Amino acid sequence: MQIVLLALLNDGAILSIAYDNVRYRNRPEAWNMRVVLGMATILGVVGPVAAFGMFYLGDRVFHLGHPELRTMMYLTLSVAGHLTIFQARTRGPFWSIRPARVLLLAVLGTQIVATLIAGFGIFMTPLGWRYAALVWGYALVWFVVTDRVKLLGYRVLDPSGAPSDTSRSPAARSRADLAAMAASVAPFHTDVDTSPGEPVYHDTSACPYGNEINRDGHALAGTGGRRRCEWCDAHAGVAPFHTDTDTDVDQPVYHDLVACRYAQEITRDGHDIAGSVGRRRCEWCEAHAGVEDAQDASQKEKST
């Protein structure tokens, strides 16, 4: 029964990982299997060492009976195992990227349930609140120790660190890099079936018409010689969307182009907030803006 409870509570928390906050890269991920397998081995070895340490304390120091010891180990595996999620999700310290609320609440919720089961003795021998608190303290101490071991492991296995592309400012990128990023970041406009008499394009993330077009699947790349949407023109630079503090705490950026896929994701997830509040511009938006200016200049030259 204890194994079944572990599996059920683990699944409840693991499902929420899909909604966690991450630092995106502007290029597809290329897995370094040496680092991946190395870190998996390190975390996989430290976990059992901590579990055997708890077993030793319960058996030889506190002299618990086997039924109580089984309950203690159940709670240890549950709490320590879920805390590992917060270590494995970052290559920096566990606090370097704030976890999503849904992940944090899922882990806390399942572990509160696990603690109540162990404390009251539901489907198992009661452990008692004193030993339940001991398990939590022990797991938290090993959580901090394991996080430091993880940092040391990354330092040994991957000294270069391979920093994320998002740590670089737009100014640090070459014009070729920006142009490459901008190739798939063109403003959206209506297709011929949607608005044949009003040829406009939408390039502001807050534009309700641009968002509606994107939602209905009528978004087409490029301006196509169309004029800019009046709403976009009137609100340009007024209320760009950016991530909230729970989504991108370490890389404060804002997004002001409706074609930016990150802005679309933020809007879809309900994390869009008006204003730039001192944040730097998203690299995708910066890249597109530069290419768009060049296209406008080219069109003006052709017209003259």
C-alpha positions as CSV (number, residue, x, y, z in Angstrom):
1,M,0.0,0.0,0.0
2,Q,2.9,2.4,0.8
3,I,4.3,1.8,-2.7
4,V,0.9,2.6,-4.2
5,L,0.6,5.8,-2.2
6,L,4.1,6.9,-3.3
7,A,3.2,6.3,-7.0
8,L,-0.1,8.1,-6.8
9,L,1.3,11.2,-5.0
10,N,4.3,11.3,-7.2
11,D,2.1,11.3,-10.4
12,G,0.1,14.1,-9.0
13,A,3.1,16.4,-8.6
14,I,5.0,15.2,-11.7
15,L,2.0,16.1,-14.0
16,S,2.5,19.8,-13.0
17,I,6.1,19.9,-14.2
18,A,4.8,20.5,-17.7
19,Y,3.6,24.0,-16.6
20,D,6.9,25.0,-14.9
21,N,8.9,28.1,-15.7
22,V,12.0,27.6,-17.8
23,R,14.6,29.7,-19.5
24,Y,14.1,29.3,-23.2
25,R,16.8,29.2,-25.9
26,N,16.6,30.8,-29.3
27,R,18.0,27.6,-30.8
28,P,16.9,24.0,-30.5
29,E,18.3,22.2,-27.5
30,A,21.3,19.8,-28.2
31,W,21.5,17.4,-25.3
32,N,25.0,16.8,-23.8
33,M,24.5,13.2,-22.8
34,R,27.7,13.1,-20.8
35,V,26.3,15.9,-18.6
36,V,22.8,14.5,-18.5
37,L,23.9,11.0,-17.5
38,G,26.5,12.3,-15.1
39,M,24.1,14.5,-13.2
40,A,21.5,11.7,-13.2
41,T,24.1,9.4,-11.6
42,I,25.1,12.0,-9.0
43,L,21.6,12.7,-7.9
44,G,20.7,9.0,-8.1
45,V,23.6,8.1,-5.8
46,V,23.0,10.9,-3.2
47,G,19.3,10.0,-2.8
48,P,19.9,6.4,-1.6
49,V,22.7,7.6,0.7
50,A,20.3,10.0,2.4
51,A,17.6,7.3,2.6
52,F,20.0,4.8,4.3
53,G,21.1,7.5,6.7
54,M,17.5,8.0,7.7
55,F,17.1,4.3,8.1
56,Y,20.1,4.1,10.3
57,L,18.8,6.9,12.6
58,G,15.4,5.3,12.9
59,D,16.8,1.8,13.5
60,R,19.9,2.3,15.6
61,V,19.5,5.7,17.2
62,F,15.7,6.0,17.9
63,H,15.1,2.2,18.1
64,L,11.9,2.3,16.2
65,G,10.0,-1.0,15.6
66,H,9.8,-2.3,12.1
67,P,6.2,-1.0,11.4
68,E,7.1,2.5,12.5
69,L,10.4,2.3,10.6
70,R,8.5,1.4,7.4
71,T,6.3,4.5,7.9
72,M,9.3,6.7,8.5
73,M,11.0,5.5,5.3
74,Y,7.7,6.0,3.4
75,L,7.6,9.6,4.4
76,T,11.3,10.1,3.8
77,L,11.1,8.8,0.2
78,S,8.1,10.9,-0.5
79,V,9.4,14.2,0.9
80,A,13.0,13.8,-0.3
81,G,11.9,12.5,-3.7
82,H,9.7,15.5,-4.3
83,L,12.3,18.0,-3.2
84,T,14.6,16.6,-5.8
85,I,12.3,18.1,-8.4
86,F,13.4,21.6,-7.3
87,Q,17.1,20.6,-7.7
88,A,16.9,18.9,-11.1
89,R,14.9,21.7,-12.7
90,T,17.8,24.2,-12.7
91,R,21.5,23.9,-13.3
92,G,22.2,26.8,-10.9
93,P,21.1,27.0,-7.3
94,F,17.6,25.8,-6.7
95,W,16.3,29.4,-6.1
96,S,17.8,30.7,-9.4
97,I,14.5,30.2,-11.3
98,R,11.3,30.6,-9.4
99,P,9.0,27.5,-9.8
100,A,5.6,28.0,-11.3
101,R,2.8,28.3,-8.8
102,V,1.1,25.1,-10.0
103,L,4.3,23.1,-9.5
104,L,4.9,24.6,-6.0
105,L,1.3,24.0,-4.9
106,A,1.3,20.5,-6.3
107,V,4.4,19.4,-4.5
108,L,3.4,21.1,-1.2
109,G,-0.1,19.6,-1.5
110,T,1.0,16.1,-2.1
111,Q,3.6,16.2,0.7
112,I,1.0,17.6,3.2
113,V,-1.2,14.6,2.3
114,A,1.8,12.2,2.7
115,T,2.6,13.7,6.1
116,L,-1.0,13.4,7.3
117,I,-1.1,9.8,6.1
118,A,2.1,9.0,8.0
119,G,1.2,11.0,11.1
120,F,-2.3,9.6,11.6
121,G,-1.3,6.2,10.3
122,I,-3.7,5.9,7.4
123,F,-3.1,2.5,5.7
124,M,0.1,2.1,7.8
125,T,1.4,2.3,11.4
126,P,1.2,5.9,12.8
127,L,4.6,7.6,13.0
128,G,3.7,10.5,15.2
129,W,4.3,14.2,14.6
130,R,7.6,14.3,16.4
131,Y,9.2,11.8,14.0
132,A,7.3,13.3,11.0
133,A,8.9,16.7,11.8
134,L,12.3,15.0,12.1
135,V,11.8,13.5,8.6
136,W,11.1,16.9,7.2
137,G,14.1,18.5,8.9
138,Y,16.3,15.7,7.7
139,A,15.0,15.9,4.1
140,L,15.5,19.7,4.0
141,V,19.1,19.4,5.3
142,W,19.9,16.9,2.6
143,F,18.1,19.0,0.0
144,V,20.5,21.9,0.7
145,V,23.5,19.5,0.7
146,T,22.4,17.8,-2.5
147,D,22.0,21.2,-4.3
148,R,25.6,22.0,-3.5
149,V,26.7,18.6,-4.8
150,K,24.7,19.3,-8.0
151,L,26.5,22.6,-8.5
152,L,29.9,20.9,-8.0
153,G,28.9,18.2,-10.5
154,Y,28.0,20.7,-13.2
155,R,31.3,22.5,-12.5
156,V,33.2,19.3,-13.1
157,L,31.2,17.8,-16.0
158,D,30.5,21.1,-17.8
159,P,33.0,23.8,-16.8
160,S,32.0,26.1,-19.7
161,G,28.5,26.3,-18.3
162,A,26.9,26.7,-21.8
163,P,24.9,29.7,-20.7
164,S,21.5,30.3,-22.1
165,D,21.1,32.5,-25.1
166,T,18.7,34.7,-23.1
167,S,21.6,35.8,-20.8
168,R,22.9,37.9,-23.7
169,S,21.5,41.3,-24.4
170,P,20.4,42.3,-27.9
171,A,23.4,44.6,-28.2
172,A,25.8,41.6,-27.7
173,R,24.3,39.8,-30.7
174,S,25.7,40.3,-34.2
175,R,23.4,41.6,-37.0
176,A,23.5,38.2,-38.6
177,D,22.2,36.6,-35.4
178,L,19.4,39.1,-35.2
179,A,18.5,38.7,-38.8
180,A,18.4,34.9,-38.4
181,M,16.1,35.2,-35.5
182,A,13.9,37.7,-37.3
183,A,13.4,35.4,-40.3
184,S,10.4,33.7,-38.7
185,V,9.2,36.8,-36.7
186,A,7.2,38.8,-39.2
187,P,4.1,40.8,-38.3
188,F,0.7,39.2,-38.6
189,H,-2.0,40.4,-40.9
190,T,-5.4,39.2,-42.1
191,D,-5.5,36.9,-45.1
192,V,-7.6,37.7,-48.2
193,D,-10.6,35.8,-46.9
194,T,-10.8,37.7,-43.7
195,S,-10.4,41.3,-44.7
196,P,-10.0,41.9,-48.5
197,G,-11.1,45.4,-48.3
198,E,-9.0,46.5,-45.4
199,P,-5.4,45.4,-46.1
200,V,-3.7,46.0,-42.8
201,Y,-1.1,44.2,-40.7
202,H,-0.8,44.0,-36.9
203,D,2.6,44.1,-35.1
204,T,1.7,45.1,-31.5
205,S,1.2,42.3,-29.0
206,A,-1.6,44.1,-27.2
207,C,-3.6,44.5,-30.4
208,P,-7.0,42.7,-29.9
209,Y,-7.4,42.3,-33.7
210,G,-4.0,40.8,-34.1
211,N,-4.6,38.4,-31.2
212,E,-8.0,37.4,-32.7
213,I,-6.4,36.7,-36.1
214,N,-3.7,34.6,-34.4
215,R,-6.3,32.7,-32.4
216,D,-8.5,32.0,-35.5
217,G,-5.5,30.7,-37.4
218,H,-5.6,33.5,-40.0
219,A,-2.1,34.9,-39.3
220,L,0.2,35.3,-42.2
221,A,3.8,36.4,-42.1
222,G,5.0,39.6,-43.7
223,T,3.4,43.0,-44.3
224,G,2.6,42.3,-47.9
225,G,2.5,46.0,-48.8
226,R,-0.4,46.5,-46.4
227,R,-0.7,49.5,-44.1
228,R,-0.3,49.3,-40.3
229,C,-3.3,48.6,-38.2
230,E,-4.7,51.9,-36.7
231,W,-4.8,50.3,-33.2
232,C,-1.2,49.2,-33.5
233,D,-0.1,52.6,-34.8
234,A,-1.9,54.4,-32.0
235,H,-0.7,52.1,-29.2
236,A,2.9,51.5,-30.4
237,G,5.1,51.6,-27.3
238,V,2.2,52.4,-25.0
239,A,1.5,49.0,-23.3
240,P,3.9,46.2,-24.3
241,F,3.3,42.9,-22.7
242,H,5.9,41.2,-20.5
243,T,6.2,38.2,-18.2
244,D,5.1,38.5,-14.6
245,T,7.5,37.9,-11.7
246,D,6.6,34.2,-11.5
247,T,7.4,33.5,-15.1
248,D,10.7,35.1,-15.8
249,V,12.2,36.5,-12.6
250,D,15.8,36.3,-13.7
251,Q,15.5,37.5,-17.3
252,P,13.2,40.6,-17.1
253,V,12.1,41.3,-20.7
254,Y,9.0,42.7,-22.3
255,H,7.4,41.8,-25.7
256,D,5.8,44.3,-27.9
257,L,5.3,42.5,-31.2
258,V,2.3,40.3,-31.8
259,A,4.3,37.9,-34.0
260,C,6.8,37.1,-31.1
261,R,6.1,33.5,-30.2
262,Y,7.0,34.2,-26.6
263,A,4.5,37.0,-26.3
264,Q,1.9,34.7,-27.8
265,E,2.7,32.1,-25.2
266,I,2.6,34.6,-22.4
267,T,-0.8,35.9,-23.6
268,R,-2.1,32.3,-23.9
269,D,-1.0,31.4,-20.3
270,G,-2.5,34.6,-18.9
271,H,0.8,36.1,-17.8
272,D,0.6,39.2,-19.9
273,I,1.0,42.5,-18.0
274,A,0.9,46.0,-19.5
275,G,4.0,48.2,-19.4
276,S,7.8,47.6,-19.7
277,V,8.6,48.6,-16.0
278,G,12.3,49.0,-16.8
279,R,12.7,45.6,-18.4
280,R,14.8,45.2,-21.6
281,R,13.2,44.4,-24.9
282,C,12.8,40.7,-25.9
283,E,15.5,39.7,-28.4
284,W,13.0,38.4,-30.8
285,C,11.1,41.7,-30.8
286,E,14.4,43.6,-31.1
287,A,15.5,41.4,-34.1
288,H,12.2,41.8,-35.8
289,A,12.1,45.6,-35.3
290,G,15.5,45.9,-36.9
291,V,14.5,43.9,-40.0
292,E,11.1,45.7,-40.2
293,D,12.9,49.1,-40.3
294,A,15.2,47.8,-43.1
295,Q,12.2,46.5,-45.0
296,D,10.4,49.9,-44.6
297,A,13.5,51.7,-45.8
298,S,13.8,49.4,-48.8
299,Q,10.1,49.9,-49.8
300,K,10.5,53.7,-49.5
301,E,13.6,53.6,-51.8
302,K,11.6,51.5,-54.4
303,S,8.7,53.9,-54.2
304,T,10.9,56.9,-54.9
